Amino acid sequence: MDFNDTPAEAEFRARARAFLEANLTPKGKERESLQKRLTEREYLAAAKAYQAKKAQAGFAGITWAKEQGGQGLPPIFSVIFNQEEARFDAPSAPFAIGLGMCIPTLIAFASDEQKARFVAPALRGEEIWCQLFSEPSAGSDVAALKTRAVRDGDDWVINGQKVWTSGAHYSDWGILLVRTNPDVPKHKGLTMVFLDMRSPGVEVRPIHQMSGGSNFNEVYFTDVRVPVSQTLGGEGNGWTVALVTLMNERLAVGGSPGPDYREIMEFAREASGPQGGALLADGHFRQRLADWYVRAEGYKLGKFRTMTALSKGETPGPESSIGKIITANQLADITNAGIEAQDHFGIVTEPDVAAADGLFQQSYMWAPGLRIAGGTDEILKNIIAERVLGLPADVRVDKDVAFKDLPAGR
Ligand SMILES: Cc1cc2nc3c(=O)[nH]c(=O)nc-3n(C[C@H](O)[C@H](O)[C@H](O)COP(=O)(O)OP(=O)(O)OC[C@H]3O[C@@H](n4cnc5c(N)ncnc54)[C@H](O)[C@@H]3O)c2cc1C
């Protein structure tokens, strides 16, 4: 394992830092993040402007081929930029799904003409994309989805419902996984298409979250017509295409936006402990703090291992699933402890009055979502069990049964 940047990596890091310092505010400098201070419309405008600057300065599509408008650099450069960007309040969330998952899927499967039309505008932040996979009874088992597409001339006619679609309400385009053949086993009858989110028959209904936000939606399709030319990877190959999207998702849903052991340690210097005196003097709390520190260090070293592999041009394996389990659970645990320590004031969420500007309360409400998005804890543990530890595979009784003959398919 080599912890040091190569000269080329160090030069890139310095350039990235200079760009970020010139365009963004460091995290923590303002009491509330940009996303909290601005209305959604203002935040989207700020996000689009920042993405355009990134593209102009050569920090967008870092690993994408030059002919796609990218920089053609190895993945380690993308990791370096993300590390540096994480220290700033960057309005990049609206592009995470499009640039992290949808456009890489288009690059892999769309025609040259389609790539020429869609890749550059997404990279410059002019168009936002969403990912329409999950349904009310198809989340972890997304291949059980029921949204139907039936061919009619040169169009697919689509009927059904998706759920938890992040950003659907402000997206211009979406990639959509549909069932085109219910007579074959569930993974084989799927097809991936992309569509204009303003097509007639698309209805987006926001879901209100406990945080007060509405980041994701239900999306209903009623006789929505999508040109067959907007099929990605060919009819019946939707599962293969979806795996490419999901592989990118595991890489995109990585970090943990919220307080870590350092922040709760700072908070514990001021907060009162259960026996009076500072919380930081409490033995039980100190033990938990040590545990969070050890996990965070383990995670950091695991990431260094991934970075070393990337730096050598190798592909990181399924062990990156371990990182998401650690960060998501650690965030839930730390925010819970931060709220508990505030006793009955823990329910106050307004940054103006809550301790530590309400940091623990806000992140506490986001933590459960992080444990679900991009693969739940249990699904990731299955991946680790099967692909890292080589344990026997989960029992899959529906593998060779036609979808229409499954209880879920009726
Ligand atoms: C913040 C957030 C953003 C999201 N954004 C999007 C988006 O943009 N587009 C999109 O398509 N989807 C999105 N999703 C949906 C997400 O992909 C699903 O919620 C996720 O795949 C889990 O599916 P589910 O909610 O249906 O739960 P289920 O799959 O029904 O799981 C319920 C419980 O059963 C467990 N379980 C399921 N199968 C197994 C198994 N084989 N072994 C052991 N335990 C199992 C799960 O771990 C979980 O605890 C988002 C979700 C979140 C939280």
The ligand as a Gaussian input file, in Angstrom:
#p B3LYP/6-31G(d) Opt

LIG

0 1
 C      -32.290000       7.701000      -0.323000
 C      -32.779000       6.718000      -1.335000
 C      -32.744000       7.033000      -2.678000
 C      -33.209000       6.121000      -3.615000
 N      -33.185000       6.483000      -4.941000
 C      -33.630000       5.613000      -5.883000
 C      -33.653000       5.985000      -7.268000
 O      -33.283000       7.094000      -7.637000
 N      -34.122000       5.092000      -8.160000
 C      -34.564000       3.869000      -7.804000
 O      -34.945000       3.093000      -8.693000
 N      -34.587000       3.473000      -6.500000
 C      -34.129000       4.330000      -5.541000
 N      -34.154000       3.969000      -4.206000
 C      -34.744000       2.682000      -3.837000
 C      -33.739000       1.645000      -3.355000
 O      -32.996000       1.133000      -4.429000
 C      -34.551000       0.544000      -2.646000
 O      -35.184000       1.142000      -1.528000
 C      -33.663000      -0.583000      -2.188000
 O      -33.198000      -1.320000      -3.280000
 C      -34.416000      -1.534000      -1.223000
 O      -35.625000      -1.927000      -1.763000
 P      -37.004000      -1.833000      -0.932000
 O      -37.080000      -0.459000      -0.339000
 O      -38.105000      -2.265000      -1.824000
 O      -36.836000      -2.849000       0.265000
 P      -36.989000      -4.440000       0.174000
 O      -36.174000      -4.948000      -0.964000
 O      -38.434000      -4.770000       0.184000
 O      -36.317000      -4.874000       1.520000
 C      -37.012000      -4.869000       2.781000
 C      -36.092000      -5.509000       3.803000
 O      -35.844000      -6.891000       3.447000
 C      -34.447000      -7.136000       3.358000
 N      -34.147000      -8.105000       2.285000
 C      -34.597000      -8.062000       1.018000
 N      -34.095000      -9.080000       0.288000
 C      -33.276000      -9.787000       1.123000
 C      -32.457000     -10.941000       0.968000
 N      -32.357000     -11.591000      -0.190000
 N      -31.743000     -11.373000       2.058000
 C      -31.831000     -10.715000       3.255000
 N      -32.601000      -9.621000       3.456000
 C      -33.307000      -9.158000       2.412000
 C      -33.833000      -5.778000       3.053000
 O      -32.481000      -5.718000       3.453000
 C      -34.719000      -4.845000       3.880000
 O      -34.304000      -4.808000       5.218000
 C      -33.702000       4.852000      -3.228000
 C      -33.753000       4.540000      -1.869000
 C      -33.300000       5.445000      -0.923000
 C      -33.382000       5.076000       0.524000

